[in-house]
């Protein structure tokens, strides 16, 4: 089976190289040339730009306790500062406050980042007076910050304004700075700034956190911050012991921010609430533990004396593009939003802008787009926004009152008595969207749109595929994904395995290569289902592909299939990138033991390529593949081990792990390197979690939420999706019209209008055994995930 991870890496590297040559002229020096040449100055290293010193930096205000009577502050220094402090006084017209400033000792936390060790310090000022302007500074007694102001909240209901940002994430210093500073100029007296996740792109890079603080300058020192983690605050963590990959909240989060600790114990400072002048603000974490948060949220909203309720989290439950919705999250949380009449939900993640009308979970309509009508029962408005420069495409949907593409925005929101006034502005301060919510006794909120005359910012429109509304399969209620293309030709008999070749230069030219053991052929199709090539191979088995194979002085996309008749062997081909046809590149002498299936593996440790062979009997083998010096592929066996009847296999190049489906027992995981132990770990077991067996096709894919293993359960005609996070959980789905599925493959990359988010391909044992292509947005909709 095909693992697309390594090809994606090649694509990224290729793009980086092309970008480096495409953005500047190449200047060549010549011997004996006395003319001066311009040389670009070296980039200042991150270790220099963002290194901590004894002078305080990354100063940010937050709250731990009541905003009317307290204020927390956090900052960073180098490790020479072991005893830090903060001083505070009531602000005065002149400098005499320094004589009465009180000093508070800070709590200090050492923190190791990729740029070295720093100390983070925090103080929570308590027993403050409401509606009072204070002046404070932080330092070590010698090296102090400047004096800065903050104002405590009222202890009662009073009008206030806050600013909301969607994802900042990328190019913070160069592109996000102007947005946050423009917002400050428009709302210089805002009570706080609210960030709906993805504050940065790579949460493990200390330099990016430095840019986040740099972009705000002094603003974070005088306007408190409310923030929730996005998926980019959840970096991948791979266990050194077993190679299992999980995602965990970045270790930067708690040292950087001092948030309330009134959330669930496991979600310390990532889930919390705070009341501000008559409004309850609830911060949720949409990355994990949805059910436990729902239970906690029920209590927080039930015991809410405030007139207004605003909730923020990262992943939208009403996405700005069909197929990116999070229906499981919606079904868990939205009934609570409706029950307790939440007024406003602020999210990010989609890198476009979309604002709904009044929405309710109970108002769902069975329409093709899966959207919901405006609610007469609840008064919740849902917003998706983006403040940074990373942009996605928009899928205009009926529930949207206003939407935008390629537009950086900030939102200024004012709550005043019975009115909530909302205004979205672009990076240059241009009004883009606005509405007012009005409270009405015993009735749902009144929504008054105040959309300006500014035309909607949209890209040039191209035909868009909308995710089909998934249906349930009769008998077991497994969700069905609708295929759109059937690969079949007059010579086909039993195409029971396949792989996808991705053309990295023109995605729409990608192909599907199928293996037909009964027709004794390989078939190559384009994405529209047109047959491009037929190649004869005696009873071909499983087929797989890897890019970057060194052959004849160049790197090629190598396709390998196991031959099961006229002598068990491996047949090797390269993809001709112009014609898209396969060209045989072995000599016919890579003999194997009795073979049944298998896969390819590219070792990132040694840069060697391998083929794994599984068998109908009880053995597995590994062969090293190489160029013989004449542009032909040769192979030699490097290990073998016993295993039950197995066909499907897939290797993860990025982790060096191999997955094999023993048909009647389960999925085995073991090391893919020749020297690794052959005693594997059973990570999915037949007879558990709805897995019936016979297990067949395997495929891997990697998304922003982790790595996922897909496997076909032929006994139930079901595909299981297993996050490789160690939980052992699986999400099942089926493809309409596919039965007793054998081979599968998946590619989550844009492939034009037909497959804008990639495709899932599978065999169906429905004579003459076609391959069905399903758009990934249909699969995701069936899974109920983004």
Legacy VTK file of the C-alpha trace (Angstrom):
# vtk DataFile Version 3.0
C-alpha trace
ASCII
DATASET POLYDATA
POINTS 786 float
0.000 0.000 0.000
1.054 3.553 -0.590
2.218 5.929 2.141
2.290 9.509 0.802
4.421 10.925 3.605
7.765 10.683 1.845
6.478 12.155 -1.408
5.054 15.105 0.483
8.464 15.701 2.047
10.036 15.751 -1.421
7.419 18.221 -2.579
8.069 20.552 0.338
11.826 20.431 -0.228
11.339 21.062 -3.945
9.155 24.073 -3.300
11.616 25.509 -0.822
14.474 25.144 -3.286
12.460 26.674 -6.116
11.397 29.529 -3.863
14.989 30.271 -2.911
15.973 30.649 -6.564
12.789 32.385 -7.571
12.969 35.296 -5.184
16.417 36.722 -5.956
18.961 36.917 -8.724
21.869 34.498 -8.735
25.182 36.351 -8.752
28.206 34.395 -9.974
31.745 35.431 -9.128
34.512 35.137 -11.721
38.235 34.661 -11.247
40.156 37.836 -11.829
37.034 39.988 -11.847
37.819 43.225 -10.051
34.255 44.528 -10.121
32.409 44.776 -6.833
29.581 42.314 -6.325
26.613 42.718 -4.038
26.312 40.033 -1.382
23.193 39.712 0.750
23.981 40.252 4.426
23.646 37.152 6.618
20.419 36.632 8.512
20.737 37.321 12.204
20.402 34.011 14.007
17.306 33.313 16.096
19.572 32.641 19.076
20.710 36.254 18.842
17.427 37.960 17.990
15.279 36.205 20.571
17.711 35.382 23.357
16.578 36.329 26.857
18.574 38.778 28.961
18.332 40.090 32.507
15.969 42.759 31.173
12.339 41.587 31.303
10.601 40.830 27.998
7.483 38.987 26.760
5.430 40.795 29.373
1.737 39.889 29.205
-1.260 40.657 31.413
-3.853 37.959 32.148
-6.282 37.076 34.903
-6.265 34.287 37.451
-9.004 35.647 39.699
-11.632 38.400 39.521
-10.763 41.161 36.974
-12.249 43.766 39.309
-9.834 42.973 42.138
-6.790 41.380 40.559
-4.349 41.386 37.669
-1.747 38.756 36.758
1.460 39.498 34.872
3.977 37.086 33.340
7.401 37.841 31.849
10.681 36.257 30.783
14.370 36.748 31.606
17.572 34.778 31.279
18.657 32.349 33.985
20.754 34.950 35.819
17.502 36.270 37.319
16.617 33.877 40.114
14.688 36.294 42.334
12.226 38.386 40.351
9.633 40.865 41.558
6.876 43.191 40.432
6.027 46.615 41.840
2.592 48.235 41.722
0.892 51.444 42.793
-2.238 53.424 42.024
-1.355 55.556 38.997
-0.982 59.285 39.582
-0.599 62.356 37.396
3.084 62.555 38.218
5.999 60.335 39.311
5.514 60.434 43.077
3.699 57.069 43.083
7.124 55.381 43.171
7.427 56.244 46.846
4.406 54.121 47.761
4.762 51.291 45.203
4.427 47.850 46.774
6.752 45.024 45.790
5.572 41.447 45.180
7.884 38.461 44.852
7.414 36.473 41.656
7.033 32.759 41.119
9.862 31.624 38.838
9.773 28.675 36.425
12.809 27.468 34.411
11.878 26.609 30.827
13.958 24.816 28.197
13.170 25.777 24.584
14.909 25.076 21.300
16.932 28.266 21.864
18.087 27.376 25.372
16.954 27.863 28.950
15.047 30.900 30.215
13.235 31.844 33.387
9.553 32.758 33.314
8.152 34.778 36.198
4.599 35.553 37.269
2.833 37.646 39.885
-0.873 37.881 40.617
-1.721 41.302 42.058
-4.691 40.883 44.390
-6.789 43.071 46.709
-6.997 45.773 44.063
-9.759 48.382 43.864
-12.337 48.123 41.049
-12.295 50.681 38.202
-8.861 51.899 39.174
-5.866 52.659 36.985
-2.679 51.072 38.318
0.939 51.435 37.317
3.360 48.505 37.542
6.769 47.267 36.473
8.622 43.951 36.626
12.280 43.116 37.110
14.955 41.847 39.463
15.548 44.924 41.631
18.120 46.390 39.249
16.939 45.613 35.738
13.365 46.825 35.460
10.806 47.131 32.708
9.204 50.480 32.078
6.209 51.487 34.199
2.979 50.472 32.440
-0.716 51.011 33.134
-3.713 48.728 33.449
-7.217 49.443 34.724
-9.218 47.018 36.837
-12.746 46.083 35.825
-15.878 47.339 37.499
-17.343 45.023 40.113
-20.761 45.529 38.520
-22.360 45.692 35.088
-20.838 48.408 32.940
-20.194 48.917 29.174
-16.852 47.721 27.800
-15.094 46.850 24.548
-12.768 43.993 23.642
-10.895 42.953 20.483
-11.080 39.463 18.960
-8.455 37.917 16.660
-8.670 34.742 14.609
-5.494 32.832 13.735
-2.337 34.973 13.695
-0.087 31.943 13.133
2.306 32.789 10.250
4.768 35.597 9.468
3.890 37.277 12.729
6.556 39.963 12.736
6.178 40.908 9.096
2.414 40.549 8.567
0.493 40.279 11.847
2.116 43.297 13.507
0.168 45.833 11.461
-3.140 44.127 12.223
-2.809 44.077 16.001
-1.458 47.640 16.026
-4.273 48.871 13.778
-6.731 47.283 16.178
-5.082 49.091 19.074
-5.423 52.433 17.292
-9.127 51.778 16.671
-9.810 50.528 20.206
-7.118 52.018 22.462
-9.284 51.614 25.571
-10.299 48.011 24.938
-10.607 45.949 28.109
-8.645 42.990 26.676
-7.591 41.097 23.544
-9.121 37.688 22.807
-7.199 35.143 20.671
-9.104 32.149 19.227
-6.135 29.791 18.860
-3.190 29.228 16.496
-1.308 32.157 17.961
1.807 30.765 16.282
2.600 28.158 13.604
5.201 25.882 15.215
4.656 25.806 18.954
8.079 24.237 19.529
9.963 27.221 18.051
10.763 29.841 20.648
11.477 32.380 17.894
7.828 32.305 16.827
6.702 33.106 20.353
9.195 35.950 20.278
7.594 37.271 17.093
4.114 37.037 18.665
5.198 39.312 21.492
7.226 41.576 19.205
4.163 42.188 17.026
2.188 43.557 19.967
4.977 45.708 21.375
3.752 47.377 24.542
0.108 46.416 23.932
0.288 43.110 25.816
1.716 45.036 28.790
-1.361 47.210 29.130
-4.258 45.185 27.650
-4.875 41.763 29.250
-5.051 38.635 27.122
-7.616 35.815 26.877
-6.418 32.960 24.647
-7.290 29.377 23.763
-4.989 26.814 22.129
-5.411 25.877 18.485
-4.117 22.798 16.736
-0.809 24.581 16.130
-0.364 24.861 19.887
-0.501 21.039 19.878
2.804 19.850 18.363
3.424 16.197 17.531
5.340 14.252 20.151
6.834 10.873 19.233
7.621 8.403 21.983
11.249 7.322 21.898
10.274 3.968 23.400
7.665 2.762 20.912
7.479 5.407 18.180
3.845 6.219 18.965
2.977 9.745 17.882
0.619 11.924 19.914
-0.196 15.613 20.089
0.220 17.511 23.344
-0.363 21.081 24.440
2.858 22.988 23.866
5.136 23.284 26.857
5.283 27.038 26.136
1.637 27.534 27.148
1.727 27.469 30.937
5.047 29.324 31.411
3.905 32.049 28.975
0.394 32.677 30.313
-1.176 32.749 33.770
-4.825 31.908 33.160
-7.603 30.949 35.590
-7.394 27.434 37.017
-11.153 26.932 37.309
-11.391 24.453 34.413
-11.229 20.655 34.442
-8.106 19.351 36.179
-6.637 17.796 33.023
-7.127 21.038 31.068
-5.331 23.379 33.447
-5.162 26.927 31.986
-6.446 25.728 28.588
-10.130 25.589 29.641
-11.442 28.275 31.981
-13.970 31.050 32.491
-13.927 34.622 33.723
-16.640 37.234 34.319
-16.137 40.778 33.102
-18.665 43.550 33.865
-21.808 41.510 33.295
-20.519 39.028 30.704
-19.253 35.490 31.195
-16.368 34.541 28.901
-15.726 30.808 28.538
-12.532 29.476 26.930
-12.754 25.897 25.617
-10.149 23.604 24.089
-11.443 22.034 20.874
-8.311 19.898 20.449
-9.203 17.167 22.960
-11.501 15.899 25.733
-14.698 17.239 24.175
-17.029 15.126 26.309
-15.463 16.012 29.662
-15.544 19.689 28.720
-19.234 19.373 27.849
-19.977 18.140 31.383
-17.919 20.951 32.886
-19.522 23.533 30.588
-23.011 22.470 31.638
-22.194 23.444 35.208
-20.451 26.689 34.262
-23.396 27.875 32.160
-26.049 26.685 34.606
-24.473 28.796 37.351
-24.113 31.983 35.297
-25.638 35.166 36.721
-24.515 37.342 33.796
-26.747 38.793 31.094
-24.321 38.007 28.250
-22.302 34.856 27.461
-19.435 34.688 24.978
-17.591 31.417 24.220
-14.335 30.997 22.341
-12.502 27.935 21.021
-10.458 27.155 17.936
-12.229 24.700 15.599
-15.533 26.050 14.238
-18.722 24.035 14.424
-19.978 26.061 11.456
-17.071 26.104 9.070
-16.433 28.638 6.334
-16.099 25.773 3.840
-18.179 22.653 3.381
-16.302 19.548 4.445
-14.374 21.308 7.215
-17.242 21.241 9.696
-16.878 19.478 13.032
-20.286 17.804 13.443
-19.275 15.622 16.418
-18.124 18.706 18.292
-21.287 20.520 17.239
-23.538 17.734 18.500
-21.753 17.682 21.873
-21.517 21.397 22.573
-24.200 23.231 20.636
-27.160 21.825 22.584
-25.600 23.414 25.669
-25.136 26.717 23.833
-28.841 26.587 22.969
-29.966 25.441 26.421
-28.235 28.330 28.159
-28.740 30.874 25.358
-25.104 31.609 24.577
-24.945 34.854 22.607
-21.710 34.723 20.626
-19.183 32.002 19.678
-15.766 33.151 18.382
-13.500 30.685 16.534
-10.650 30.459 14.012
-8.885 27.634 12.152
-10.380 28.079 8.660
-8.255 31.070 7.526
-11.236 32.793 5.944
-14.061 34.891 7.386
-17.646 33.756 7.926
-20.351 35.104 10.216
-23.683 33.405 10.741
-27.134 34.573 11.616
-28.927 33.202 14.676
-28.267 29.467 14.770
-29.682 26.586 16.793
-28.923 22.879 16.974
-32.618 22.064 16.845
-33.084 23.977 13.591
-31.121 21.496 11.476
-32.476 20.981 8.002
-31.853 17.957 5.795
-30.372 19.907 2.922
-27.494 18.849 0.692
-25.004 21.284 2.186
-25.640 20.163 5.745
-26.225 23.719 6.987
-28.907 24.919 9.349
-31.545 27.598 9.095
-31.707 30.685 11.265
-33.100 29.861 14.645
-36.235 31.167 16.235
-35.346 29.345 19.453
-31.801 30.527 20.210
-29.819 33.685 19.702
-26.303 32.461 19.034
-24.130 34.022 16.345
-21.075 32.026 15.166
-17.946 33.675 13.766
-14.852 32.303 12.033
-12.077 34.836 11.463
-8.386 35.139 10.600
-5.934 37.910 11.482
-2.708 36.492 10.028
-1.626 36.213 6.367
-2.215 32.484 5.796
-5.340 32.180 3.643
-7.604 29.313 2.543
-10.397 29.239 0.017
-13.960 29.959 1.069
-17.028 27.844 0.429
-19.935 30.301 0.497
-22.792 28.637 2.418
-26.402 29.701 3.020
-26.017 30.360 6.757
-23.339 33.008 6.194
-24.505 36.606 6.487
-21.024 37.836 5.576
-17.849 36.104 4.347
-14.395 36.881 2.960
-11.282 35.359 1.409
-7.726 36.720 1.425
-8.612 39.284 4.090
-6.870 39.869 7.413
-9.374 41.026 10.025
-9.814 42.079 13.615
-13.099 42.462 15.440
-14.094 45.191 17.886
-16.947 44.110 20.137
-18.777 46.349 22.607
-21.273 45.149 25.225
-23.496 47.913 26.595
-26.578 47.056 28.641
-28.999 45.169 26.399
-26.869 45.589 23.273
-23.861 43.762 21.844
-22.296 45.698 18.977
-19.884 43.846 16.681
-17.680 45.271 13.964
-15.099 43.466 11.806
-12.392 45.579 10.180
-9.709 44.726 7.649
-5.964 45.099 8.168
-6.157 48.742 7.058
-9.053 49.520 9.383
-11.762 49.382 6.700
-15.187 48.353 8.073
-16.133 44.969 6.615
-18.946 43.502 8.702
-21.149 44.663 11.547
-24.242 43.645 13.476
-26.043 44.360 16.728
-27.608 41.841 19.095
-30.385 43.126 21.326
-31.700 41.382 24.415
-35.496 40.984 24.542
-37.348 39.770 27.616
-38.641 36.254 27.103
-37.572 36.177 23.471
-34.589 35.254 21.392
-32.033 37.997 20.738
-32.830 40.392 17.931
-30.132 40.383 15.246
-29.723 43.619 13.296
-27.273 43.362 10.401
-25.247 46.520 9.788
-23.124 45.232 6.898
-21.262 48.099 5.164
-21.403 48.728 1.412
-17.918 47.239 0.990
-18.175 44.375 -1.558
-17.349 40.897 -0.302
-13.697 39.991 -0.780
-13.750 36.831 -2.891
-11.273 35.121 -5.184
-12.137 34.507 -8.801
-14.757 31.816 -8.566
-14.164 28.293 -9.806
-16.578 25.356 -9.676
-16.638 23.940 -6.171
-17.454 20.432 -5.070
-19.659 20.445 -1.988
-19.389 17.523 0.384
-22.347 15.216 -0.037
-24.487 14.788 3.053
-23.504 11.349 4.396
-26.122 8.627 4.803
-26.198 5.605 7.083
-25.809 2.090 5.779
-28.825 -0.060 6.461
-28.253 -2.792 9.012
-25.351 -1.364 11.011
-25.728 2.454 10.713
-22.145 2.894 9.481
-21.843 6.280 7.733
-21.443 6.122 3.956
-19.168 8.264 1.789
-20.290 8.749 -1.800
-17.759 7.951 -4.550
-17.747 10.070 -7.695
-15.555 8.082 -10.105
-15.394 4.394 -11.053
-12.195 2.962 -12.604
-13.093 0.179 -14.977
-12.150 -0.989 -18.460
-13.170 -3.900 -20.726
-10.089 -5.971 -19.819
-10.493 -5.573 -16.040
-11.496 -8.609 -13.974
-10.328 -8.184 -10.365
-8.531 -4.912 -9.586
-7.967 -5.622 -5.923
-5.049 -3.299 -5.154
-3.847 0.127 -6.257
-1.566 3.074 -5.578
-1.801 6.776 -6.363
0.902 8.639 -8.288
0.898 12.341 -7.478
2.258 14.670 -10.156
3.946 17.280 -7.983
4.127 19.757 -10.877
0.500 19.481 -11.991
-1.771 17.801 -9.466
-4.617 17.226 -11.924
-2.308 14.978 -14.004
-1.980 12.497 -11.131
-2.873 8.881 -11.859
-4.264 5.742 -10.246
-2.298 2.526 -10.890
-4.291 -0.660 -10.301
-3.221 -4.288 -10.015
-5.544 -6.905 -11.534
-4.474 -10.428 -10.507
-7.091 -12.179 -12.661
-6.500 -10.121 -15.808
-2.707 -10.481 -15.283
-2.356 -6.751 -15.872
-1.540 -3.386 -14.368
-3.800 -0.521 -15.466
-3.004 3.204 -15.324
-5.951 5.662 -15.191
-6.198 9.416 -15.013
-8.360 11.081 -12.349
-11.345 11.181 -14.689
-11.220 7.398 -15.110
-9.696 7.364 -18.588
-7.445 4.314 -19.180
-3.931 5.458 -20.103
-1.879 2.231 -20.148
-2.101 -1.561 -19.782
0.935 -3.676 -18.773
1.006 -7.457 -18.589
2.292 -9.019 -15.337
1.622 -12.659 -14.362
-0.833 -12.522 -11.442
0.251 -9.209 -9.887
-0.361 -8.714 -6.164
-0.026 -5.599 -4.057
1.386 -2.461 -5.640
3.126 0.497 -3.991
5.059 3.628 -4.954
7.881 5.781 -3.576
9.379 8.976 -4.932
13.052 9.931 -4.844
14.516 6.534 -5.787
18.060 7.046 -7.235
18.256 5.356 -10.640
20.494 6.015 -13.632
21.830 9.276 -12.271
18.427 10.775 -11.449
15.652 10.295 -8.927
12.491 8.565 -10.089
9.070 7.611 -8.809
9.424 3.860 -8.287
6.431 1.519 -8.571
6.827 -2.076 -7.333
4.372 -4.975 -7.544
4.806 -8.562 -6.377
4.381 -11.194 -9.115
2.725 -14.442 -7.931
2.968 -16.757 -10.969
5.742 -17.921 -13.332
8.150 -17.520 -10.432
7.546 -15.331 -7.364
9.420 -12.055 -7.822
9.245 -8.271 -7.660
8.500 -6.232 -10.780
9.786 -2.648 -10.759
8.718 0.314 -12.876
9.428 4.012 -12.999
6.801 6.624 -13.822
7.561 8.616 -16.962
6.526 12.049 -15.749
5.721 13.328 -19.235
3.609 10.454 -20.570
2.518 9.216 -17.099
3.192 5.666 -18.271
5.123 2.955 -16.421
8.512 1.804 -17.733
9.968 -1.531 -16.550
13.336 -1.044 -14.791
14.209 -4.445 -13.278
15.817 -7.438 -15.035
13.237 -9.945 -13.807
15.645 -11.475 -11.298
14.427 -10.129 -7.925
13.165 -13.512 -6.770
11.234 -13.817 -3.514
9.698 -16.488 -1.390
6.035 -17.271 -1.795
4.422 -13.839 -1.925
0.905 -12.499 -1.466
1.138 -8.766 -0.760
3.510 -6.131 0.554
4.610 -2.491 0.463
7.599 -0.175 0.023
9.675 1.685 2.609
12.202 4.508 2.301
14.514 4.677 5.318
15.206 8.265 6.314
18.001 6.949 8.563
20.072 5.369 5.783
18.355 6.730 2.624
17.901 3.131 1.456
14.755 1.727 -0.151
13.104 -1.572 0.785
10.244 -3.809 -0.296
8.314 -5.901 2.216
6.672 -9.133 1.109
3.807 -10.850 2.924
2.567 -14.346 2.191
-0.499 -16.561 2.089
1.342 -19.093 4.217
3.142 -17.769 7.281
6.132 -15.574 6.521
7.205 -12.014 5.784
10.376 -10.880 4.003
12.284 -7.631 3.526
14.335 -6.808 0.420
16.730 -3.940 -0.112
16.308 -2.282 -3.540
19.111 -0.425 -5.313
20.451 0.726 -8.676
22.823 -1.835 -10.202
24.843 0.939 -11.872
23.216 0.516 -15.264
19.821 2.046 -14.481
18.202 -1.238 -13.393
16.766 -2.115 -9.983
18.218 -5.074 -8.125
17.170 -6.538 -4.792
18.556 -8.664 -1.978
16.789 -10.179 1.004
17.851 -8.647 4.342
15.528 -10.442 6.784
12.456 -12.638 7.189
10.186 -13.626 10.064
7.082 -15.724 10.717
3.613 -14.191 10.646
0.122 -15.495 9.908
-1.685 -15.146 6.591
-1.167 -11.526 5.575
-1.612 -9.394 2.485
-1.953 -5.719 3.338
1.054 -3.774 4.600
2.168 -0.132 4.770
5.310 1.590 6.085
5.641 5.034 7.657
8.878 6.525 6.346
8.791 9.387 8.854
8.784 7.105 11.918
10.470 3.969 10.560
7.490 1.774 11.456
5.838 -1.040 9.518
2.177 -2.081 9.776
1.006 -5.524 8.582
-2.574 -6.829 8.529
-2.745 -10.446 9.666
-6.118 -11.222 8.172
-7.767 -13.106 11.020
-5.900 -11.627 13.980
-5.261 -7.891 13.638
-2.795 -5.140 12.751
0.850 -5.618 13.762
3.284 -2.741 14.239
7.050 -3.285 14.205
10.250 -1.530 13.197
10.898 -1.217 9.457
14.701 -1.144 9.617
16.462 -4.450 8.751
18.033 -4.639 12.216
14.806 -4.030 14.133
13.212 -6.822 16.180
10.563 -8.846 14.373
8.352 -9.296 17.418
5.583 -6.796 16.731
2.830 -5.173 18.779
-0.817 -5.912 18.006
-2.445 -2.461 17.863
-5.855 -3.441 16.423
-7.432 -6.809 17.153
-10.074 -8.739 15.265
-13.150 -9.199 17.475
-12.758 -5.854 19.229
-14.080 -2.348 18.502
-16.342 -3.678 15.743
-13.475 -5.220 13.730
-14.632 -8.521 12.268
-11.784 -9.523 9.855
-10.635 -10.516 7.201
-8.290 -7.499 7.309
-6.923 -6.469 3.914
-5.838 -3.060 2.614
-3.714 -0.636 4.674
-2.897 3.023 4.049
-1.392 5.910 6.008
-2.045 9.615 5.933
-0.795 12.550 7.973
-2.860 15.646 8.765
-2.545 18.605 11.075
-4.138 16.437 13.755
-1.650 13.567 13.559
-0.965 10.358 11.650
-3.829 8.000 10.808
-3.843 4.355 9.763
-6.697 3.241 7.505
-7.515 -0.446 7.054
-10.238 -2.346 5.251
-12.289 -4.902 7.165
-13.403 -7.138 4.316
-15.811 -9.086 6.500
-17.958 -6.004 7.126
-17.121 -3.982 3.976
-15.984 -1.230 6.342
-12.962 1.065 6.491
-11.531 1.838 9.932
-9.553 5.007 10.609
-7.193 4.690 13.575
-5.337 7.700 15.021
-1.826 6.512 15.848
-1.928 8.157 19.258
-1.940 4.974 21.322
-5.648 5.065 22.212
-6.591 2.132 19.976
-9.791 3.929 18.954
-11.090 3.680 15.401
-13.657 5.600 13.373
-15.545 3.426 10.852
-17.014 4.450 7.525
-17.965 2.720 4.290
-18.006 3.715 0.640
-21.372 3.480 -1.087
-21.357 0.593 -3.527
-18.122 -0.933 -2.216
-18.314 -4.442 -0.807
-15.724 -6.845 0.579
-13.102 -4.153 0.076
-9.516 -5.284 -0.444
-6.940 -2.692 -1.520
-7.181 0.968 -0.448
-5.137 4.123 -0.777
-5.506 7.734 0.337
-3.970 11.037 -0.723
-4.864 14.167 1.234
-3.595 16.814 -1.168
-5.497 19.106 -3.556
-6.035 17.429 -6.925
-8.077 20.054 -8.742
-11.792 20.766 -8.721
-12.721 17.089 -8.845
-10.812 16.251 -5.659
-10.065 19.594 -3.965
-9.008 17.988 -0.672
-7.622 14.780 -2.079
-9.175 11.359 -2.583
-9.762 7.954 -1.067
-9.569 4.988 -3.466
-10.779 1.470 -2.774
-11.496 -1.874 -4.445
-14.989 -3.305 -4.553
-15.638 -7.025 -4.970
-18.482 -6.357 -7.373
-17.737 -8.062 -10.686
-15.726 -6.892 -12.554
-14.220 -5.322 -9.405
-13.894 -1.591 -10.053
-11.801 0.890 -8.102
-13.980 3.624 -6.588
-12.637 7.173 -6.098
-14.204 9.219 -3.313
-13.438 12.910 -2.641
-11.874 13.349 0.790
-14.489 15.878 1.821
-17.088 13.096 1.441
-15.007 10.798 3.634
-14.496 13.476 6.279
-18.196 14.252 6.293
-18.960 10.549 6.813
-16.483 10.421 9.690
-17.941 13.550 11.223
-14.504 15.118 11.560
-12.494 17.881 9.907
LINES 1 787
786 0 1 2 3 4 5 6 7 8 9 10 11 12 13 14 15 16 17 18 19 20 21 22 23 24 25 26 27 28 29 30 31 32 33 34 35 36 37 38 39 40 41 42 43 44 45 46 47 48 49 50 51 52 53 54 55 56 57 58 59 60 61 62 63 64 65 66 67 68 69 70 71 72 73 74 75 76 77 78 79 80 81 82 83 84 85 86 87 88 89 90 91 92 93 94 95 96 97 98 99 100 101 102 103 104 105 106 107 108 109 110 111 112 113 114 115 116 117 118 119 120 121 122 123 124 125 126 127 128 129 130 131 132 133 134 135 136 137 138 139 140 141 142 143 144 145 146 147 148 149 150 151 152 153 154 155 156 157 158 159 160 161 162 163 164 165 166 167 168 169 170 171 172 173 174 175 176 177 178 179 180 181 182 183 184 185 186 187 188 189 190 191 192 193 194 195 196 197 198 199 200 201 202 203 204 205 206 207 208 209 210 211 212 213 214 215 216 217 218 219 220 221 222 223 224 225 226 227 228 229 230 231 232 233 234 235 236 237 238 239 240 241 242 243 244 245 246 247 248 249 250 251 252 253 254 255 256 257 258 259 260 261 262 263 264 265 266 267 268 269 270 271 272 273 274 275 276 277 278 279 280 281 282 283 284 285 286 287 288 289 290 291 292 293 294 295 296 297 298 299 300 301 302 303 304 305 306 307 308 309 310 311 312 313 314 315 316 317 318 319 320 321 322 323 324 325 326 327 328 329 330 331 332 333 334 335 336 337 338 339 340 341 342 343 344 345 346 347 348 349 350 351 352 353 354 355 356 357 358 359 360 361 362 363 364 365 366 367 368 369 370 371 372 373 374 375 376 377 378 379 380 381 382 383 384 385 386 387 388 389 390 391 392 393 394 395 396 397 398 399 400 401 402 403 404 405 406 407 408 409 410 411 412 413 414 415 416 417 418 419 420 421 422 423 424 425 426 427 428 429 430 431 432 433 434 435 436 437 438 439 440 441 442 443 444 445 446 447 448 449 450 451 452 453 454 455 456 457 458 459 460 461 462 463 464 465 466 467 468 469 470 471 472 473 474 475 476 477 478 479 480 481 482 483 484 485 486 487 488 489 490 491 492 493 494 495 496 497 498 499 500 501 502 503 504 505 506 507 508 509 510 511 512 513 514 515 516 517 518 519 520 521 522 523 524 525 526 527 528 529 530 531 532 533 534 535 536 537 538 539 540 541 542 543 544 545 546 547 548 549 550 551 552 553 554 555 556 557 558 559 560 561 562 563 564 565 566 567 568 569 570 571 572 573 574 575 576 577 578 579 580 581 582 583 584 585 586 587 588 589 590 591 592 593 594 595 596 597 598 599 600 601 602 603 604 605 606 607 608 609 610 611 612 613 614 615 616 617 618 619 620 621 622 623 624 625 626 627 628 629 630 631 632 633 634 635 636 637 638 639 640 641 642 643 644 645 646 647 648 649 650 651 652 653 654 655 656 657 658 659 660 661 662 663 664 665 666 667 668 669 670 671 672 673 674 675 676 677 678 679 680 681 682 683 684 685 686 687 688 689 690 691 692 693 694 695 696 697 698 699 700 701 702 703 704 705 706 707 708 709 710 711 712 713 714 715 716 717 718 719 720 721 722 723 724 725 726 727 728 729 730 731 732 733 734 735 736 737 738 739 740 741 742 743 744 745 746 747 748 749 750 751 752 753 754 755 756 757 758 759 760 761 762 763 764 765 766 767 768 769 770 771 772 773 774 775 776 777 778 779 780 781 782 783 784 785
